[in-house]
Amino acid sequence: MSASVKSLLSTLTSRGPHRVLRGNLAIAGQPGVVFTPESGKDLPCVAFGHGWLTGVSHYRGTLEHLASWGFVVAAPDTERGPIPSHLGLATDLLTTLDICTGVRLGDGMLSVHPQRLALVGHGMGAGAAVIAATQRSVGALCAIAPAPTAPSAESLASNLSIPALILSSASDIDTVSCNAIPLTAAWGGPAILRALDGASNNGIVEGRRALGALGVGKYEHKTARAVRGLLTGFLLSTLLEDKKYQPFADPDAQIPHTQVIDPNAPRDEEKPKVGIGAIASLLRK
C-alpha cells in the first residue's frame, strides 16, 4: 500500500476547502436540492440518485462533502414511495443536469462546465444513474451498492464506455439486492469494483428513515467517510483529469480497507441472501 495513497485518502475523507451553499431545485421546477461551492466557473457537476424509500435529506453529508471539494451536486427528491419508477428517477436525474448546466446558479458567481458531468447513485439510484447515462453523454459514473432496477442496469451497461466506480460492502456484495458484480462484468468501458471491508450497503444513509422498520442497519460513520473519500478521488481524477488523484481510478491501486473484485472470477455456489431489494421487487410485481 502506497503511503501517498493512504495520505490522499485521509485528506479526501475530510471536508474540502470550499464553503458550501444550499439551494432548492424546485425553483426550477424539479423537486430536489443542490449544493455548491460559494463561487467558481466551469465547475464539475454531479447528479445524485437516492435509494429505495430514502429521500435526499438522508444523504446531505455526502452531498455537502462533494460540494466542499468543488463540485456542484444536485439530487432530485422524487420516486420515494414503495413502488418507484426507476425510469422516472433516471429522467429526473437528466432534468437535474439540464438545470445545473442551463440555469444561473447562486448570484451568477457559479457556472457548470457542460463536459464535466457525472452521475452517481445509491441502491436503486445507482441503477437509475446507469439508465440515465445511456441517454446523455457524461464523463463518469459511480454506483454505490447498486440494486436491481427495471430495466436492469446490467442489460444497458455494455453500451457505456465511460469510466465507472462501483462500490459495495464486502459482506453484501453477493446478495440478491446488490447487482454490483454483474453490473461491473457487463460494463462496456473501464470499470472498477471495490468492496469495502466492515461496511453495509446502506451504511451511508444518514438519520432515521422508513427502511429502519424493515431491519436495515443504522448509519455508519466509518462507511460514509470511506465512500466519500473514494468517490471524491475518483471524480477529481476522471472529471478534472487531476493526475494527483489518478490512483482512485486505477484498479491496480491498493487503497486501505478496500479490495478490488474481479467480476469474472469463479465463485463458490451458495444460497442467495435475501436483501431489501428483493422486497422491493416483490412489491413491484
N, C-alpha and C positions, 0 to 999 in steps of 0.2 A: 504494500500500500504506500503510495507516494505521500510524503509529509505535506507537499504543496496542495494536493487534492484534499487532504484532511483539513488543512488550514482554510482552503477556499470554502469547503462545505460549512465549516464553523461560522465563517463570515456570512454566507448566504442564508443560514438559518436565523440570523439576526435581522432586525429591521433595517431597511436600506436608508440611504441618505436623504430621501425626499420627504417633505411634508405632504401629507395626503389630504385630498379634498373628496367629499362625497356628494353625489348628485342623484337625481331621480330620473330614470329613463321615461317614466310616464309622461313627462312634459313633452316628449317627442312622440307619444302615442304607444309606447311599448312598456308594459309593467315591468319594473325591474330597477336595478341600481347600477351606478357607475362610480368607480373610484379612480382618481387621477393624481398624478403629481401636481404640485402647485402651479408649475409652469413648464413649458417645453414645446419645441417644434419638431414635427416629423417623428412623433413618439411611436413606439410599437404598441399594438393593441391586442388584447386577449378577450374573447367572448367565452364565458364560462357557463356550463350546463350543470344544474344541480341534480342530486339523486332522487330516488323514489320517496314520496311522502316527506320531502325535505325542501323547505324554501331557502332562498338565497341568504336570509339572515343568519343561517347556521354555518355559513362559510365566510363570514365577514373578516375574520382574522387572516384567512388565506388571501382574500381579495385585496385587503389593505396591504398585506405584505408585498404582493407583486407590484402594487402601485408605488410603494415606498422605494422600489428598485427601478422606477422609471417607466412602468407600463401603464397605459390606460386599460382598466379592467372593468368590463361590463357584464352583467348577468341578468337575463330575463327571469322574472319570477312568475312563471306560468306552469301549467300542467302539473299541479301539486296534488291532485286528487289520487285516489286509489287505482283508477283506471286511466292513466295518462296516455296522450298521443305522443309517441316518440317522433313521428314526423312533424307534429305541431311544435315540439320543442326545438327540433332542428331548424324549422322555419323561423322561429323566434330568435335563434342564435344568429341566423343570417340577417334578420332585420336589425338586430343589435349591432352587428358590424356595419351595416349601412348607416345607422345613426351615428356611430362613432367616427366614420370616415366622411360623412356628408353634412353633419351639423356642427356649428361652432360650439366648442366646449368652454365652460367657465366664462371668463370675461374676454374671450378672444385671445387669451395668452397660451392656449393649448391647440395643438393640431396633431392629427394622426397620419402617419405615412401609409399610403394605400397599399404598399407592397410589404409592410411589416405587420402582418396579421397572423394570429394563431387561434386555434380552437382548443379548449380544454374542458374536460367534464369529469364528473364523478358518478359512478354507478350507471344508471340509465342515461345520465347526462353525457357520459363518455361515449355511449353508443350514438346518442343524438349528435354529438360533435362529429363523429365519423360520417354519419348520414349527411350532415351539413357540408362537410369537406368535399363530398363528391359533387356538390352543386355550386361551389365557389372556390376560386383559387386562394389558398392561404399558404403561409410559409412553413408552418409546423403544427403538430397536434400532440396533445398529451391526454392519455386516457388513464384515469385513476380508478383502479378497481372496476373495470368496465363490466357492466351487467348486460344480459341478453336484451335485445330490442327487436321491434318489428317495424321495418325489415331488419334482418340481422346485420350487424356491423361487419362481421367477418365475410359475409357474402358480397360486400361492397369494397372491402379493403384492398383487393387486388388492383382496383382502379386508381389507387392513390400512390403517388411516387414521392410525396413529401416525407421528411423525417418525422418519426414518431417515437415518443417515450411512453411506455406502458408500465404502470406501477401497480403492484398488488402486494397484499400480505403474503408472506411465505407460507403461512399455515392455511390460508383460504384460497390459494391460487387455483386449486382443483375442484372447487365446489361448483354445483350446477348454477349458482347465481353469479359466477365470475367467468367470463369468456376471454380472459387475458391471453391464455395460451393459443387458442385457435385464431384469435384476432391478430396476434403477432405473426403466427405462421402464414397467414393469408396476406399480410401487408405487401403491397407492390413495391415499396421503396425501403430505405433504411429504417429499421425498427429495433428498438431496444426494450426488452422486457426485464425489469428489475424487480426482484422480490425483496420486501423489507422484513428484516428479522424483528420478531417480537411485536408485530403490529396486527391490527384487524382491519378489514376492508372498510369499515365505517368509522375508524378512529379519527378521521379528520373532521367529522361533523360536530359542530360546536353546540353546546347547550342542550336543553330538553326538547324533544320533538316527538311526533306521533309514533315513530319507529320504536321508541322506548317501551311502549306497551306490548310490542311483539318480541321483546327479549334482545334487541340489538344492543351491543355494548356501548359504554359511555365514551365520551370524548377522550382521546389520548394525546396529551400534550406532546409527548416524545414523537409520536407518529406524525402529528401535524407539522412539527418542526422539520422532520426529515423530508416529508413530501414537499414542503415549501422550499427547502434548500435545493433539492433535486430539480424541481420544476423551474425555479428561478435560474439556476445554472444552465439548464437545457435551453430555455428560451433566450437567454443572453447569448448563448453560442449560436443558435440557429437563426433567430430573427435579426440580431445585431451583428452577427459574424465576429463576435469578440473572441479572439483566439485564447485569451486568458481562461475562458470557461469551456474550452473545447473538450476537456475530459468528461463533461457531463453529457456530451453527445457521442461519446466513444464507448462502444460495447466492451472494449478491452480494458477500460479504466477500472481500477479497483477502488470502490467507494465504501467507506465504513458502514457496516451493518446492513449491507445490501449484497445481493448476488444476482448476476446475470443468468437468466434462464434460457436455455436453448429450446425453442418451442417444438423442434422436430426430433428431440431426443426421445428414445424409447422410455415409456413409463410403465410402472407396475400397475396392473389392473386392480382396482379396488372399488368398492361400492361407493357411488357418488354421495357426497354430503349434501343434505338439503339446506339451502340458504334462503335468504329473504327474497331473492329474485324469483325463486320457484313459486313463492306465494303470489308474487306479482303476476307471474304467467297464468296461474290458476284463476286469478281474479279477472284476467282479460278474456278468458275463454267463456 
